[in-house]
Amino acid sequence: MAKKTRTDEEEIEFSSGLAAFEAKHFSRAMQLLSPFANDGDAHAQHMLAIMYQNGLGTVVNPMQAVKMMKASAEQDFPIAQHGLGFMYMQGECLEKNAEKAVEWFEKAASHGLQGSLTTLAMMYDQGDGVPQNKEKAKELYKKAGFEDLA
């Protein structure tokens, strides 16, 4: 989906929603960011997913958390790809699935996301959900900037 250009007023609303989230005013963040998420904005969808997942400004809603996280991740939003991988890895909000976790961590890692590179490295190092592969783990640790673990 092509990124929609926002008007100045919309940009203020969006920025205010992010500021409300950062200030832990989650009900206000939900109110301000929901229209953007419903309009397909990947960043807003990711923020709502976090709020639904953790009951911030709303009741915990695993179905909405997964819906929003997937919608964001499918738009190639790296931090949402990592978040979806984590949901699959931990079995949080949906059924645990190591293969899908690896798939989403790899997508996020392709953007250079250090957390995904490190998580994948640990999974390969320990053989957690993937065949153990110490060499691949070292390669991923190195990409993540952890020379001492490579």
HULIN-V542228 format. One record per residue. N is the residue number from 1. RES is the residue in one letter. PSI is psi in whole degrees, 0 to 359 (NA if undefined). Layout:
# HULIN-V542228
((N;RES;PSI) (N;RES;PSI))
This chain:
# HULIN-V542228
((1;M;129) (2;A;143) (3;K;126) (4;K;137) (5;T;132) (6;R;148) (7;T;168) (8;D;319) (9;E;318) (10;E;322) (11;E;322) (12;I;316) (13;E;314) (14;F;311) (15;S;323) (16;S;323) (17;G;316) (18;L;319) (19;A;320) (20;A;318) (21;F;311) (22;E;327) (23;A;4) (24;K;27) (25;H;71) (26;F;325) (27;S;318) (28;R;320) (29;A;316) (30;M;315) (31;Q;316) (32;L;325) (33;L;338) (34;S;314) (35;P;325) (36;F;318) (37;A;316) (38;N;338) (39;D;4) (40;G;12) (41;D;118) (42;A;320) (43;H;314) (44;A;320) (45;Q;317) (46;H;316) (47;M;317) (48;L;321) (49;A;315) (50;I;316) (51;M;317) (52;Y;321) (53;Q;323) (54;N;3) (55;G;42) (56;L;109) (57;G;4) (58;T;171) (59;V;153) (60;V;130) (61;N;88) (62;P;322) (63;M;315) (64;Q;324) (65;A;313) (66;V;316) (67;K;312) (68;M;319) (69;M;317) (70;K;316) (71;A;318) (72;S;313) (73;A;321) (74;E;346) (75;Q;14) (76;D;34) (77;F;105) (78;P;316) (79;I;330) (80;A;325) (81;Q;318) (82;H;315) (83;G;318) (84;L;320) (85;G;318) (86;F;318) (87;M;315) (88;Y;320) (89;M;317) (90;Q;347) (91;G;34) (92;E;120) (93;C;347) (94;L;174) (95;E;137) (96;K;133) (97;N;100) (98;A;322) (99;E;316) (100;K;326) (101;A;312) (102;V;317) (103;E;313) (104;W;323) (105;F;322) (106;E;321) (107;K;315) (108;A;321) (109;A;329) (110;S;342) (111;H;2) (112;G;16) (113;L;113) (114;Q;319) (115;G;322) (116;S;319) (117;L;316) (118;T;317) (119;T;316) (120;L;317) (121;A;315) (122;M;319) (123;M;315) (124;Y;322) (125;D;319) (126;Q;352) (127;G;35) (128;D;99) (129;G;353) (130;V;158) (131;P;136) (132;Q;133) (133;N;93) (134;K;324) (135;E;317) (136;K;321) (137;A;314) (138;K;318) (139;E;317) (140;L;320) (141;Y;318) (142;K;315) (143;K;327) (144;A;353) (145;G;11) (146;F;75) (147;E;325) (148;D;340) (149;L;350) (150;A;NA))
